[in-house]
Amino acid sequence: MKRRLILPVILLSLAVLSGCGKKTEAPEDGQTEVEEVKEPPAPGEENWGTAPDFTAPMITSTPVRSLSVNVGRTEEEVNLTWFSPAEEAGQVYWTTAEDTEFEKAVTFEASVSASEVTTGYYVNRATVTGLLPETEYLYRVGGGEAVSPAYPYTTPAFSDTFRFAAVGDAQLGKPVEELNRQKSNWHRLLSKVMHHFPDAAFLVSLGDQVNDFDDGEEYSAFLDQGALYSLALAPVKGNHDVGGPQFSGHFTLPEQSELGTCDDDGDGDYWFTRGNALFLVLNTMDTAKWGEHKEFIASAVEANPDAKWRIVFSHFSPYNGYESYLENAQNLRPYFLEFTAEHDIDLVLCGHDHAYVRTHFIQEDGSFWEYESPAENPEGTMYVTLSSSSGSLYRRPTDQAEAAVSKKRDTPEVTEVQVSPDSLKIITRNAETWGLTDEYEIRKTET
């Protein structure tokens, strides 16, 4: 134990002696001395202030409200949703980063409908198409006198090699008196995502964006974040998002199906692609609809036969660790075991537990294979359940035979998934210190 504490001090001393983090050479006469060049903190030694604070003018500074930037069907698209007091349909004004006056902006018309959740407002939905890879854009939304500030949006490389970020339950407002603290943690985590993953293809939020589905203040705390104006979000519906039209009213999602709907008509399963990966997003909230997910997945796989990686997002996990949720998980398993085996699903990312669990590779009959990382052409499907991204709640999992890793967390976490033609790497970190908490790689070399 003492060695672990003393070693960093020794290494730091050696680094200084060897010139790491050294000052620049002494300036010549008449020149200004250059300030010391500081090395970035090592992984595990960061704090919340390490990442620059990612801020932007809030949408609430205008008559426009509740801006949401969501994943498009492919890399070339992005979906935007916003609330406006104008009954007439608004537009998205989209241009390149240097066109700050929007003189060359392309407009995309929105569809409009009366908001069911905010009296006197109208929901606008628009899809921006024709995006180019690795391009810096500016956009604003609205119409007439109700126009948002301008926000940046940068597309990643359109490639079979990319990465995305994933977070578990933000569940802002659990408990309600802690909303401001949780909002602050959520903001700081998003700043870390933008700092460490500036090229992220998207961010997936694995359900329970808020604690109370009908609480406008909680949704504002979740959505009114500068980072989310510039990063495509793939939201998953959670049990705390159930009860009304708030979830479907705030998000516009690609290739959305009528299968798997819950408490309204706009929240069924959906899919999208990035590179050679197919992402299948399930709404597992209605137990009566669990059998429909197989049909949805079969249809999506048929539409994307060349996808090498198939990744499922679900709020409920069939392989979790929290004791009170085990019965629900066991009831859900037969449905997952059937479609994951039939359609060769590589990875399932889940939320709900507020504890971290990574399984071995589950087979169709529920048995499992253990593989050391990197797993070469493994048989079966890996399930990873993420903890909280805001610190709203942490639970202690019970031991499960199928779990390779099962741990209670005490600080918000964020997971990075690196995708390449032959590899899928899942890396989970403490969002505050950026210390590594789990890492695993799947390699697929067989065709």
C-alpha positions as MATLAB code, in Angstrom:
seq = 'MKRRLILPVILLSLAVLSGCGKKTEAPEDGQTEVEEVKEPPAPGEENWGTAPDFTAPMITSTPVRSLSVNVGRTEEEVNLTWFSPAEEAGQVYWTTAEDTEFEKAVTFEASVSASEVTTGYYVNRATVTGLLPETEYLYRVGGGEAVSPAYPYTTPAFSDTFRFAAVGDAQLGKPVEELNRQKSNWHRLLSKVMHHFPDAAFLVSLGDQVNDFDDGEEYSAFLDQGALYSLALAPVKGNHDVGGPQFSGHFTLPEQSELGTCDDDGDGDYWFTRGNALFLVLNTMDTAKWGEHKEFIASAVEANPDAKWRIVFSHFSPYNGYESYLENAQNLRPYFLEFTAEHDIDLVLCGHDHAYVRTHFIQEDGSFWEYESPAENPEGTMYVTLSSSSGSLYRRPTDQAEAAVSKKRDTPEVTEVQVSPDSLKIITRNAETWGLTDEYEIRKTET';
ca = [
       0.000    0.000    0.000;
       2.833    2.393    0.848;
       4.552    1.631   -2.442;
       1.456    2.631   -4.367;
       1.348    5.951   -2.547;
       5.056    6.712   -2.845;
       5.580    5.656   -6.469;
       3.825    8.637   -8.115;
       6.033   11.010   -6.112;
       9.158    9.195   -7.265;
       8.008    9.178  -10.867;
       7.173   12.861  -10.694;
      10.663   13.640   -9.358;
      12.283   11.584  -12.121;
      10.123   13.312  -14.723;
      11.261   16.728  -13.558;
      14.923   15.650  -13.546;
      14.652   14.154  -17.027;
      12.966   17.206  -18.471;
       9.320   16.111  -18.658;
       7.097   19.134  -18.121;
      10.212   21.277  -18.365;
      10.356   24.962  -19.113;
      11.383   26.072  -22.560;
      14.945   27.172  -23.148;
      15.993   30.527  -21.754;
      15.036   33.305  -24.155;
      17.625   35.359  -25.961;
      18.117   38.988  -25.017;
      15.099   41.101  -25.801;
      12.701   38.182  -25.943;
       9.853   37.514  -23.576;
      10.235   34.453  -21.390;
       7.904   31.659  -22.367;
       5.704   30.250  -19.611;
       6.183   26.718  -18.384;
       4.508   24.076  -20.526;
       2.376   21.908  -18.262;
       1.804   18.266  -18.949;
      -1.828   17.110  -18.799;
      -2.718   15.146  -15.676;
      -2.261   11.412  -15.891;
      -5.375    9.214  -16.098;
      -6.776    8.851  -12.612;
      -5.328   12.167  -11.454;
      -7.822   14.550  -13.024;
     -10.549   16.513  -11.264;
     -13.784   18.100  -12.413;
     -11.915   21.256  -13.425;
      -9.426   19.460  -15.654;
     -11.649   19.629  -18.707;
     -12.499   23.087  -20.041;
     -16.023   24.128  -19.142;
     -18.036   23.577  -22.316;
     -20.549   26.412  -22.379;
     -22.791   28.047  -24.946;
     -25.572   30.652  -24.903;
     -28.598   28.904  -23.466;
     -31.592   28.425  -25.703;
     -33.666   29.939  -22.880;
     -32.166   33.357  -23.666;
     -34.596   33.436  -26.624;
     -38.288   32.559  -27.026;
     -37.183   29.134  -28.309;
     -37.077   26.271  -25.808;
     -35.939   22.654  -25.386;
     -33.470   22.262  -28.240;
     -32.471   18.641  -28.768;
     -29.871   17.400  -31.265;
     -30.345   13.714  -32.082;
     -28.637   11.107  -34.200;
     -29.645   10.764  -37.820;
     -30.064    7.573  -39.798;
     -26.471    7.810  -41.077;
     -23.454   10.052  -40.501;
     -24.800   12.403  -43.175;
     -27.870   13.358  -41.146;
     -28.784   14.921  -37.815;
     -32.255   15.451  -36.310;
     -33.235   18.577  -34.401;
     -36.218   19.243  -32.158;
     -37.219   22.497  -30.486;
     -40.226   24.229  -28.961;
     -41.370   27.561  -30.359;
     -44.206   29.949  -29.422;
     -44.892   30.456  -33.141;
     -47.641   28.337  -34.661;
     -45.951   28.475  -38.067;
     -43.301   25.871  -38.859;
     -39.742   26.967  -38.174;
     -36.513   26.262  -39.998;
     -32.996   25.081  -39.349;
     -30.425   27.506  -40.737;
     -27.294   25.479  -41.458;
     -23.979   26.794  -42.722;
     -20.214   26.402  -42.515;
     -18.270   27.657  -39.518;
     -16.766   30.681  -41.282;
     -20.175   31.967  -42.410;
     -20.948   33.602  -39.068;
     -23.561   35.924  -40.605;
     -25.433   32.962  -42.137;
     -25.331   34.629  -45.565;
     -24.868   31.256  -47.291;
     -27.009   29.187  -44.952;
     -29.114   26.329  -46.247;
     -32.563   26.068  -44.677;
     -34.345   22.864  -43.684;
     -38.077   23.119  -43.082;
     -39.509   21.674  -39.891;
     -42.776   19.893  -39.303;
     -44.799   21.437  -36.500;
     -47.429   20.299  -34.025;
     -48.912   21.719  -30.847;
     -46.930   20.724  -27.764;
     -48.704   18.367  -25.391;
     -46.376   19.250  -22.550;
     -45.748   23.014  -22.750;
     -48.829   25.199  -23.064;
     -48.606   27.800  -25.792;
     -45.669   26.146  -27.546;
     -45.285   24.112  -30.735;
     -42.915   21.227  -31.360;
     -40.690   21.647  -34.426;
     -38.847   18.691  -35.951;
     -36.353   18.851  -38.812;
     -33.756   16.570  -40.396;
     -30.546   18.097  -41.694;
     -29.111   16.090  -44.610;
     -26.044   16.148  -46.819;
     -23.457   16.559  -44.046;
     -19.793   16.163  -44.976;
     -17.148   14.368  -42.894;
     -14.839   16.271  -40.532;
     -16.537   19.582  -41.233;
     -17.221   22.437  -38.827;
     -20.718   23.873  -39.118;
     -22.843   26.560  -37.504;
     -26.613   26.343  -37.119;
     -29.571   28.018  -35.504;
     -33.237   27.127  -35.326;
     -36.534   28.975  -35.227;
     -38.360   31.492  -37.326;
     -39.429   35.115  -37.273;
     -38.508   36.724  -33.971;
     -38.087   33.370  -32.221;
     -34.622   32.297  -33.359;
     -31.991   30.543  -31.271;
     -28.365   31.608  -30.871;
     -25.854   30.058  -33.276;
     -24.276   26.787  -32.206;
     -21.309   24.831  -33.570;
     -21.613   21.271  -34.811;
     -18.618   19.285  -36.083;
     -19.016   16.036  -37.950;
     -16.570   13.188  -37.252;
     -14.784   11.239  -39.950;
     -17.152    8.969  -41.849;
     -15.225    5.774  -41.313;
     -15.418    2.182  -40.123;
     -13.103    3.339  -37.330;
     -14.840    5.658  -34.882;
     -15.891    5.969  -31.268;
     -18.946    6.956  -29.282;
     -19.659    7.730  -25.645;
     -22.240    6.002  -23.464;
     -23.714    6.956  -20.095;
     -26.096    5.325  -17.660;
     -28.990    6.909  -15.814;
     -28.668   10.656  -15.307;
     -32.100   10.539  -13.640;
     -31.951   14.216  -12.768;
     -34.209   14.984   -9.813;
     -33.588   11.847   -7.730;
     -34.035   13.193   -5.094;
     -35.569   16.458   -6.208;
     -33.701   18.543   -3.612;
     -30.451   17.382   -5.220;
     -31.401   18.534   -8.734;
     -28.918   21.420   -8.851;
     -26.015   19.212   -7.747;
     -26.937   16.548  -10.266;
     -27.300   19.127  -13.030;
     -23.814   20.375  -12.168;
     -22.399   16.841  -12.309;
     -24.182   16.204  -15.607;
     -22.712   19.417  -17.019;
     -19.217   18.523  -15.841;
     -19.465   15.003  -17.254;
     -20.556   16.400  -20.629;
     -17.589   18.788  -20.560;
     -15.321   15.784  -19.984;
     -16.919   13.990  -22.938;
     -16.353   16.985  -25.216;
     -12.772   17.339  -23.961;
     -11.688   13.713  -24.223;
     -13.868   12.642  -27.166;
     -14.016   15.664  -29.487;
     -14.454   13.283  -32.418;
     -17.248   11.226  -30.832;
     -19.808   10.051  -33.383;
     -22.602   10.433  -30.800;
     -23.553   10.069  -27.138;
     -26.029    7.407  -26.025;
     -28.020    7.974  -22.828;
     -29.313    4.599  -21.675;
     -32.600    5.735  -20.174;
     -34.027    7.663  -17.229;
     -32.944   11.059  -18.436;
     -35.072   12.484  -15.610;
     -36.648   11.184  -12.423;
     -40.175   12.490  -13.042;
     -41.337   12.012  -16.642;
     -43.582   15.080  -16.434;
     -41.230   17.533  -14.756;
     -40.265   20.358  -17.105;
     -37.524   21.622  -14.795;
     -35.808   18.231  -14.810;
     -35.968   18.038  -18.604;
     -34.507   21.553  -18.793;
     -31.679   20.468  -16.502;
     -30.969   17.552  -18.823;
     -31.312   19.303  -22.201;
     -30.136   22.871  -21.538;
     -26.468   21.977  -21.782;
     -24.051   23.626  -24.178;
     -22.442   20.296  -25.029;
     -25.752   18.782  -26.112;
     -26.273   21.609  -28.613;
     -23.137   20.367  -30.383;
     -23.267   16.594  -29.905;
     -25.777   14.151  -31.370;
     -27.688   12.288  -28.663;
     -29.195    8.814  -28.943;
     -31.682    8.622  -26.054;
     -33.155    5.376  -24.735;
     -36.514    5.357  -22.996;
     -36.349    4.358  -19.321;
     -38.992    3.568  -16.716;
     -38.771    7.104  -15.295;
     -39.435    8.479  -18.790;
     -42.755    6.606  -18.928;
     -46.118    8.228  -18.267;
     -46.761   10.773  -20.972;
     -45.529   12.442  -24.165;
     -42.485   14.223  -22.728;
     -39.939   11.747  -24.089;
     -41.334   11.569  -27.612;
     -42.038   15.305  -27.552;
     -38.396   16.177  -26.885;
     -36.618   13.786  -29.266;
     -36.766   13.138  -33.013;
     -35.332    9.711  -33.784;
     -34.392    7.937  -37.026;
     -36.000    4.849  -38.516;
     -38.457    4.708  -35.638;
     -40.762    1.720  -35.627;
     -44.287    1.190  -34.360;
     -42.926   -1.916  -32.637;
     -42.079   -1.639  -28.957;
     -44.163    1.451  -28.259;
     -45.126    2.185  -24.694;
     -47.440    4.951  -23.471;
     -47.761    6.991  -26.669;
     -47.357    6.578  -30.420;
     -43.929    8.132  -30.807;
     -41.526    6.054  -28.781;
     -41.017    2.723  -30.552;
     -37.717    0.991  -31.297;
     -35.351    2.759  -33.710;
     -32.091    2.102  -35.521;
     -29.203    3.958  -37.137;
     -25.799    3.152  -38.591;
     -22.278    4.500  -38.226;
     -19.461    3.041  -40.306;
     -19.873   -0.719  -40.414;
     -21.937   -0.833  -37.203;
     -25.702   -1.141  -36.803;
     -27.217    0.304  -33.627;
     -30.570   -1.049  -32.452;
     -32.346    0.981  -29.760;
     -35.104   -0.806  -27.858;
     -37.952    0.540  -25.755;
     -38.325   -2.300  -23.248;
     -40.790   -0.505  -20.971;
     -43.936   -2.431  -21.925;
     -43.742   -6.114  -20.973;
     -46.556   -6.885  -23.417;
     -44.358   -5.656  -26.294;
     -41.179   -7.588  -25.489;
     -41.869  -10.101  -28.247;
     -41.981   -7.300  -30.827;
     -38.281   -6.502  -30.480;
     -37.320   -9.647  -32.375;
     -39.402   -8.526  -35.342;
     -37.900   -5.051  -35.214;
     -34.336   -6.368  -35.074;
     -34.930   -8.816  -37.925;
     -36.212   -5.954  -40.082;
     -33.296   -3.654  -39.220;
     -30.718   -6.389  -39.850;
     -32.319   -7.182  -43.185;
     -32.072   -3.489  -44.139;
     -28.360   -3.455  -43.220;
     -26.971   -6.840  -44.266;
     -23.356   -5.645  -44.512;
     -23.061   -4.334  -40.952;
     -20.210   -6.179  -39.262;
     -21.020   -5.014  -35.720;
     -24.500   -5.186  -34.225;
     -24.996   -3.325  -30.968;
     -28.211   -3.086  -28.926;
     -29.148   -0.302  -26.495;
     -31.789   -1.028  -23.846;
     -32.686    0.543  -20.515;
     -33.704   -2.712  -18.835;
     -30.878   -5.214  -18.606;
     -31.459   -8.976  -18.833;
     -28.231   -9.442  -16.864;
     -28.075   -6.932  -14.060;
     -26.886   -7.175  -10.483;
     -29.301   -5.195   -8.318;
     -31.342   -7.702   -6.326;
     -34.695   -5.910   -6.562;
     -34.489   -5.919  -10.374;
     -33.480   -9.548  -10.835;
     -37.015  -10.864  -11.388;
     -37.638   -8.357  -14.183;
     -34.281   -9.255  -15.729;
     -34.996  -12.972  -15.628;
     -38.379  -12.430  -17.286;
     -36.713  -10.407  -20.038;
     -33.889  -12.855  -20.737;
     -35.686  -15.359  -23.010;
     -36.531  -12.592  -25.489;
     -32.949  -11.323  -25.593;
     -31.438  -14.804  -25.769;
     -33.525  -15.583  -28.828;
     -32.805  -12.498  -30.923;
     -29.186  -12.013  -29.856;
     -28.357  -15.559  -30.937;
     -30.369  -15.503  -34.146;
     -28.969  -12.171  -35.317;
     -25.422  -12.391  -33.931;
     -25.610   -9.401  -31.599;
     -22.122   -8.535  -30.371;
     -22.839   -6.169  -27.498;
     -25.831   -5.033  -25.424;
     -25.467   -1.781  -23.454;
     -28.016   -1.163  -20.682;
     -28.851    1.134  -17.779;
     -31.433    1.038  -14.950;
     -29.301   -0.636  -12.252;
     -27.164    2.314  -11.070;
     -24.413   -0.279  -10.696;
     -21.804   -1.574  -13.126;
     -21.994   -5.110  -14.536;
     -20.119   -6.678  -17.461;
     -21.018  -10.261  -18.291;
     -19.199  -13.125  -19.890;
     -20.430  -14.120  -23.355;
     -23.973  -15.433  -23.025;
     -25.097  -18.282  -25.277;
     -28.578  -18.936  -26.649;
     -29.409  -21.428  -23.884;
     -28.292  -19.035  -21.113;
     -24.936  -20.695  -20.524;
     -21.825  -18.612  -20.956;
     -18.214  -18.696  -22.116;
     -15.404  -16.936  -20.322;
     -12.801  -15.218  -22.508;
      -9.787  -13.207  -21.496;
      -9.456   -9.822  -23.183;
      -8.968   -9.510  -26.070;
     -11.596  -12.096  -26.941;
     -10.882  -13.561  -30.374;
     -14.064  -14.364  -32.315;
     -16.060  -15.096  -29.149;
     -19.289  -17.062  -29.245;
     -22.263  -15.342  -27.654;
     -23.199  -11.819  -26.602;
     -21.663   -9.526  -23.990;
     -23.969   -7.412  -21.790;
     -22.674   -4.256  -20.101;
     -24.866   -2.365  -17.632;
     -23.669    1.146  -16.808;
     -23.900    3.034  -13.529;
     -25.128    6.612  -12.976;
     -23.781    9.554  -14.988;
     -24.914   12.224  -12.510;
     -24.555   10.644   -9.076;
     -28.305   10.626   -8.540;
     -28.189    7.140   -7.061;
     -25.726    4.261   -6.653;
     -26.610    0.665   -5.819;
     -24.631   -2.377   -4.766;
     -25.033   -5.368   -7.094;
     -25.288   -8.929   -5.898;
     -22.989  -11.617   -7.254;
     -24.181  -13.260  -10.461;
     -22.525  -16.255  -12.103;
     -22.781  -14.653  -15.540;
     -20.970  -11.479  -14.421;
     -17.271  -11.054  -15.144;
     -17.315   -7.660  -13.380;
     -19.938   -6.444  -10.902;
     -19.288   -3.318   -8.828;
     -20.982   -0.507   -6.962;
     -19.756    2.908   -8.075;
     -19.576    6.060   -5.973;
     -18.937    8.695   -8.647;
     -20.381    9.356  -12.109;
     -18.974    7.221  -14.909;
     -18.685    7.453  -18.677;
     -17.963    4.676  -21.157;
     -16.104    5.001  -24.435;
     -16.713    2.419  -27.157;
     -14.052    2.269  -29.865;
     -15.182    0.623  -33.098;
     -12.860   -0.531  -35.875;
     -13.231   -3.045  -38.701;
     -11.898   -5.887  -36.536;
     -12.240   -4.672  -32.953;
     -14.742   -3.427  -30.410;
     -13.195   -1.937  -27.275;
     -15.288   -0.922  -24.228;
     -13.505    1.444  -21.819;
     -15.222    2.755  -18.676;
     -13.816    5.571  -16.548;
     -14.510    7.526  -13.415;
     -15.782   10.756  -14.942;
     -14.162   12.961  -12.305;
     -10.651   11.496  -12.039;
     -10.651    9.823  -15.465;
      -9.293    6.738  -13.781;
      -9.846    3.473  -15.627;
     -12.488    1.268  -13.984;
     -12.973   -1.409  -16.647;
     -11.687   -2.257  -20.114;
     -12.430   -5.078  -22.516;
     -11.800   -5.789  -26.194;
     -13.671   -8.001  -28.630;
     -11.885   -8.951  -31.831;
     -13.686  -10.313  -34.846;
     -11.415  -11.564  -37.594;
     -13.588  -14.300  -39.078;
     -15.844  -13.343  -41.989;
];
